[in-house]
Amino acid sequence: MSRFLGIDLGTSYFKAGIYDDAGSLRGLGREAVPKVSDGERCELHADDFWRALRAAVTAALAEAGIPASALDGISYSSQANSFILLDDSGNPLTPLVLWPDGRAARGCAPLAQLASKSDFMEKTGIGIVPNGEFMLAKLDWFRVNRPEIWSRTASVMTISDYLVFALTGRKAGDLSTASMTALLDVRQDHWWPEALESFGLKANMLSEPIPIGTLAGHVTADGAALAGLSKGTPVYVGALDHYAVAIGAGVTAGHRISESTGTVLACVGYREGYAPREGVITAAGPYAGHFFQLAFDGNGATAVEWYQKHYAPEQTIAQLEEAARKVTAGCDGLTALPQSDSYPGLSGFRNIRPEHTPAHFLRAIFESTARTLVQLVDRLDPEKQVGEMIPSGGGARNPLWLQIKADMLQRTYIPQPTGELATKGAAMICKIQNPQI
């Protein structure tokens, strides 16, 4: 029986999951990401990247009870717009700059000009206004503010490009993660020359974008030492995290939408034919002529932990949820605004009355997120042709929250045996282009 390793390059945790041919989880490792954040910068040093990843991989192998040499393939689930700059010898010039990094938060004129082009959405599939979280905005920051680094930069790699490069020696990455850079011509599957020119980039500075599941190469001796793997193991390019979740949820094989309620609320659908539109991000799927469609919003799960920590610390979230089950829909008039944790105090709630308990506030947050979810799903499925929702993320472990979403969406929720759909999807990617393994 084959064993596949799926690596989830998350913002908060790196996870490594080992799965068999049937998609059953055999071993899981989970390691906190030791990122450094000072309120503006959010970085991860390369040495810390490898220490955390190696720890997760080692734990997964131990739980599965197999040596690294028993793995038949490796792939990944990647965060978007996190990157590293390398010199012409392949050595890091910077730490990994993660997507929450805020040094470009004041705006980026070249990015705004690029996004204003009439063919921007048609070329890139990006139907939202790119902001300072995009890699391009931070690249421009380095160009302007750190010319001594920028002048030595030979390669710009996303976090997953860097993983593939360090493991195999090949500069390659997947089309779906590349599409979030706003540099990819999604219909042509290559870098968009006009966008590259706008930022003083050349195509050879970037990794080769190739289809999800394509063999990138094999683990080298150096790569094996870095990640605790075995030399010669095949490495397949993976997918953006939300798309890896969709693959793990079976969205590409059926009429389903996956939704993830974590730090960000995200939904992914899948369709034949390229049809970019406002409010949605479109990216190449694992099969020719098919495309993922992603809609997301900041109104995710953060407010739940925020409320419990600041206003009900004597209770656990599980205890609050149990009490919230007794609160009727509508929370006796209490409503939560989207991202209620971003407002001072409790000003993100409306119609607060003395009789409202912490259970009311928790359910109000659940209902607020569900209302936002309805809007996202309507963007992906305006004709309401999809009847099944596959949950993932922290919200997938909350039965009350799932029921509220199902009621508001009027769709069937199908919980999965494992909540680790990102690692499962990454592991399944190994077989997409290579079903014989």
C-alpha positions in Angstrom: 0.0 0.0 0.0 1.3 3.5 -0.9 2.0 6.2 1.6 1.8 9.9 0.6 2.9 13.0 2.6 0.9 16.1 2.5 2.5 19.2 3.9 0.3 22.1 4.9 2.3 25.4 5.0 -0.1 27.3 7.2 0.4 30.7 8.7 0.0 29.6 12.3 1.0 25.9 12.1 2.9 23.6 9.7 1.2 20.3 9.5 2.3 17.0 7.9 -0.2 14.3 7.2 0.6 10.8 5.9 -2.2 9.1 4.0 -2.7 5.8 2.3 -4.3 5.0 -1.1 -7.8 5.2 0.3 -7.2 8.7 1.7 -7.1 7.4 5.3 -4.9 9.4 7.7 -2.0 7.3 9.1 0.1 9.9 10.9 -0.1 13.6 11.7 2.5 16.1 12.8 1.7 19.7 13.9 4.2 22.4 14.7 3.7 26.1 15.5 5.2 28.4 13.0 7.9 30.5 14.9 7.2 33.7 12.9 8.5 37.0 14.1 6.0 39.9 14.2 6.5 43.4 15.5 3.1 44.8 14.6 4.2 45.7 11.1 6.6 43.0 9.9 5.7 39.4 9.9 8.6 37.2 8.9 9.9 33.6 9.3 13.6 33.0 9.2 14.6 30.2 6.8 16.3 28.1 9.5 13.1 28.3 11.6 11.1 27.3 8.6 13.1 24.1 8.3 13.2 23.4 12.0 9.4 23.6 12.2 8.8 21.6 9.1 11.2 18.9 10.0 9.5 18.6 13.5 6.1 18.2 11.8 7.4 15.6 9.3 9.2 13.6 12.0 6.1 13.5 14.2 3.9 12.3 11.3 6.4 9.5 10.4 6.5 8.4 14.0 2.8 8.2 14.3 2.5 6.4 11.0 5.2 4.0 12.2 7.1 4.2 8.9 10.6 5.5 7.9 10.8 8.4 5.5 12.0 6.0 2.8 8.6 4.4 2.7 6.9 7.5 1.3 5.8 7.2 -2.3 5.3 10.9 -2.9 5.2 14.4 -1.3 3.1 17.5 -2.1 1.9 20.6 -0.3 -0.8 23.0 0.5 0.4 26.6 0.4 -0.4 29.9 1.8 -0.6 32.8 -0.7 1.6 35.8 -1.2 4.3 34.7 1.3 7.8 34.8 -0.3 11.5 34.9 0.0 14.3 36.7 -2.0 17.3 34.7 -3.0 20.7 35.6 -4.5 22.2 34.1 -7.7 23.6 31.2 -5.6 20.2 30.4 -4.2 20.9 31.7 -0.7 18.3 33.7 1.2 18.6 37.5 1.1 15.6 37.9 3.4 13.5 35.8 5.8 10.3 34.5 4.4 8.0 37.5 4.3 4.5 36.3 5.2 1.3 37.6 3.8 0.1 39.4 7.0 3.3 41.6 6.8 2.1 45.2 6.9 5.0 47.2 5.6 3.2 47.9 2.3 -0.1 48.6 4.0 -0.1 52.3 2.9 -0.6 51.2 -0.7 1.4 50.5 -3.8 1.0 52.8 -6.8 2.4 50.3 -9.4 0.0 47.6 -8.1 -3.0 50.0 -8.2 -2.0 50.9 -11.8 -1.7 47.3 -12.8 -5.1 46.4 -11.3 -6.7 49.3 -13.1 -5.9 47.9 -16.5 -9.0 46.9 -18.4 -7.7 43.3 -19.0 -6.4 42.8 -15.4 -9.2 40.4 -14.3 -9.3 38.6 -17.7 -5.5 38.0 -17.5 -5.1 37.1 -13.8 -8.5 35.7 -12.8 -8.4 38.1 -9.8 -11.8 39.7 -9.4 -10.9 41.6 -6.2 -8.9 44.8 -5.6 -5.3 43.7 -4.6 -4.0 45.3 -1.5 -0.9 45.5 0.6 -1.0 41.9 1.5 -0.2 40.9 -2.0 3.4 39.9 -2.7 3.8 42.5 -5.4 3.1 45.4 -3.0 5.9 44.1 -0.7 8.3 43.5 -3.6 7.9 47.1 -4.5 8.6 48.1 -0.9 11.9 46.2 -1.1 12.7 47.9 -4.5 12.1 51.3 -3.0 13.3 50.9 0.6 16.0 48.2 0.4 17.7 48.7 -3.0 20.9 47.0 -1.6 18.8 43.8 -1.3 16.8 44.3 -4.4 19.9 44.8 -6.6 21.2 41.4 -5.5 17.9 39.5 -5.9 18.1 36.8 -8.6 15.0 34.8 -7.5 11.6 35.6 -6.0 10.0 32.5 -4.7 6.7 31.9 -2.9 6.9 29.9 0.2 5.9 26.7 -1.7 8.3 27.5 -4.6 11.0 27.7 -2.0 10.0 24.3 -0.5 10.2 22.7 -4.0 13.5 24.4 -4.8 15.1 23.4 -1.6 13.9 19.8 -1.8 14.6 19.2 -5.5 16.9 21.9 -6.8 14.2 22.9 -9.4 12.7 26.3 -9.7 9.1 25.2 -10.1 5.7 25.9 -8.5 2.0 25.3 -9.1 -0.3 27.4 -11.2 -2.9 27.9 -8.5 -0.5 29.6 -6.0 1.2 31.5 -8.9 -2.2 32.9 -9.8 -2.4 34.8 -6.5 0.7 36.8 -7.4 -1.2 38.9 -10.0 1.7 38.1 -12.3 0.2 35.0 -14.1 -1.7 35.0 -17.3 -4.1 32.3 -16.1 -5.5 31.4 -19.6 -2.0 31.0 -21.1 -0.4 29.3 -18.0 2.7 31.6 -18.1 3.9 34.9 -16.6 2.2 38.0 -17.9 5.0 40.1 -19.6 3.2 43.5 -19.0 2.8 42.8 -15.3 6.5 41.7 -15.0 7.6 44.9 -16.7 5.6 47.0 -14.4 7.6 45.7 -11.4 11.0 45.4 -13.0 10.9 41.6 -13.0 12.0 39.1 -15.5 10.4 35.7 -16.0 13.6 33.9 -15.0 13.5 35.5 -11.6 10.3 33.5 -10.9 9.7 29.8 -10.6 8.2 27.9 -13.6 4.4 27.6 -13.1 3.3 24.1 -13.8 -0.1 22.2 -13.4 -1.1 20.9 -10.0 0.2 17.4 -9.4 3.1 17.6 -11.9 6.3 15.9 -10.9 8.8 18.6 -10.0 11.7 16.3 -9.2 13.0 14.1 -6.4 14.4 14.9 -3.0 18.1 15.6 -3.1 20.6 14.7 -0.3 20.5 18.3 0.8 16.7 18.5 0.7 16.5 15.3 2.7 18.7 16.7 5.4 16.7 19.9 5.7 13.3 18.3 6.0 13.9 14.9 7.6 13.0 13.1 4.3 14.6 10.4 2.2 16.7 11.1 -0.9 15.0 10.2 -4.1 11.3 10.6 -2.9 9.2 12.1 -5.7 8.0 15.7 -5.1 4.8 16.9 -6.9 3.8 20.6 -7.0 0.7 21.2 -4.9 -1.9 23.9 -4.6 -3.0 27.0 -2.8 -4.4 26.0 0.6 -8.0 26.7 -0.2 -7.8 24.6 -3.4 -5.9 21.8 -1.6 -8.8 21.7 0.9 -11.3 21.5 -2.0 -9.4 18.6 -3.5 -9.4 16.8 -0.1 -13.1 17.5 0.2 -13.9 15.9 -3.2 -15.0 19.2 -4.8 -13.2 18.3 -8.1 -15.0 15.0 -8.3 -18.6 16.1 -7.5 -21.1 18.9 -7.3 -19.8 20.4 -4.0 -18.5 23.6 -2.5 -15.9 23.5 0.3 -15.9 26.2 3.0 -13.3 26.9 5.5 -14.0 28.9 8.7 -10.7 29.8 10.1 -8.9 33.1 10.4 -10.4 33.8 7.0 -13.8 32.6 5.8 -13.4 31.0 2.4 -15.4 29.1 -0.1 -14.2 27.2 -3.2 -16.2 25.9 -6.1 -15.1 24.2 -9.3 -16.3 24.5 -12.9 -15.4 23.7 -16.5 -14.4 26.7 -18.6 -12.7 30.0 -17.7 -15.2 32.6 -16.4 -13.6 35.2 -14.2 -15.9 37.7 -12.5 -16.0 40.4 -9.8 -15.7 39.3 -6.2 -14.2 35.9 -7.1 -10.6 34.6 -7.8 -10.3 32.1 -10.6 -7.4 29.7 -10.9 -6.4 26.7 -12.9 -7.6 23.4 -11.5 -5.9 20.0 -11.6 -7.6 19.0 -14.8 -7.3 20.7 -18.2 -10.0 23.2 -18.9 -11.3 23.2 -15.3 -11.0 26.1 -12.8 -11.3 26.7 -9.1 -13.3 29.7 -8.0 -12.6 31.2 -4.6 -14.5 33.8 -2.6 -13.4 34.9 0.8 -14.0 37.4 3.6 -12.3 38.4 6.9 -15.5 37.6 8.9 -14.1 34.2 10.1 -13.5 32.5 13.4 -11.3 35.1 15.0 -14.1 36.9 16.8 -15.1 33.7 18.7 -11.7 33.4 20.4 -11.6 37.1 20.9 -15.0 37.2 22.7 -14.2 34.2 24.9 -10.8 35.6 25.9 -12.0 39.1 26.8 -15.6 38.7 27.9 -16.0 35.1 29.1 -12.6 33.8 30.2 -14.1 31.7 33.0 -15.7 29.5 30.3 -14.3 27.4 27.5 -15.6 27.9 23.9 -17.1 24.4 24.2 -19.0 25.5 27.3 -20.2 28.6 25.6 -21.3 26.6 22.6 -23.3 24.3 24.8 -25.1 27.2 26.4 -25.7 28.8 23.0 -27.7 25.8 21.9 -30.4 27.0 24.2 -30.5 30.4 22.5 -33.1 30.7 19.8 -32.3 31.9 16.3 -32.0 35.7 16.2 -30.4 35.8 19.6 -33.3 37.7 21.2 -32.5 40.7 19.0 -28.7 40.7 19.5 -26.7 41.0 16.3 -23.0 40.9 15.6 -21.5 43.0 12.8 -19.0 41.3 10.5 -15.6 41.0 12.2 -17.1 42.3 15.5 -13.7 41.8 17.1 -12.3 44.7 15.1 -14.5 47.3 16.9 -13.7 48.9 20.3 -15.2 46.9 23.2 -18.6 45.5 22.3 -19.5 48.2 19.8 -19.4 45.6 17.1 -22.8 44.3 18.4 -26.2 45.8 18.0 -29.3 45.9 20.3 -27.4 44.8 23.4 -29.8 44.3 26.4 -29.1 43.4 30.0 -30.6 39.9 29.6 -28.1 38.9 26.9 -25.7 36.3 28.2 -22.3 35.3 26.8 -24.2 32.5 25.0 -26.2 35.1 23.1 -23.0 36.9 22.0 -21.4 33.6 20.8 -24.5 32.7 18.8 -24.6 36.2 17.4 -21.1 35.8 16.1 -22.0 32.4 14.6 -25.0 33.9 12.8 -22.9 36.9 11.5 -20.4 34.5 10.0 -23.2 32.4 8.5 -24.8 35.5 6.8 -21.4 36.4 5.3 -21.1 32.8 4.1 -24.4 33.0 2.3 -23.1 36.0 0.3 -19.9 34.1 -0.6 -21.7 31.0 -1.7 -24.1 33.1 -3.8 -21.1 34.5 -5.7 -19.9 31.0 -6.5 -23.3 29.5 -7.1 -25.8 32.2 -8.0 -28.2 29.6 -9.7 -28.1 27.4 -6.5 -27.1 24.3 -8.4 -24.8 23.0 -5.7 -26.5 21.3 -2.8 -23.6 19.9 -0.7 -21.2 21.9 1.5 -18.0 20.4 2.8 -16.7 22.1 6.0 -13.1 22.5 7.1 -11.1 24.8 9.4 -11.8 25.3 13.1 -15.5 25.9 12.5 -15.9 22.4 11.1 -15.5 21.0 14.6 -18.5 23.0 15.9 -21.8 21.3 15.4 -24.0 24.3 16.4 -22.1 26.5 14.0 -22.5 24.0 11.2 -26.2 23.7 11.8 -26.7 27.5 11.7 -24.8 27.7 8.4 -26.8 24.8 6.9 -30.1 26.5 8.0 -29.1 29.8 6.5 -27.7 28.4 3.3 -30.5 25.8 2.9 -27.8 23.3 1.8 -26.7 20.0 3.2 -23.5 19.9 5.3 -21.4 16.8 5.0 -18.8 16.7 7.8 -15.6 14.8 6.9 -13.9 12.0 9.0 -10.8 14.2 9.3 -10.7 18.0 9.7 -7.2 18.0 8.1 -8.4 18.5 4.6 -5.4 20.6 3.6 -2.9 17.8 4.3 -5.3 15.2 2.8 -5.7 17.3 -0.4 -2.0 17.8 -0.6 -1.4 14.0 -0.3 -4.0 13.2 -2.9 -2.4 15.6 -5.3 0.5 13.1 -5.6 -1.9 10.8 -7.6 -3.7 13.4 -9.7 -1.4 13.2 -12.7 -0.1 9.8 -11.7 -3.0 7.5 -10.8 -0.9 4.4 -11.3 1.2 5.1 -8.2 
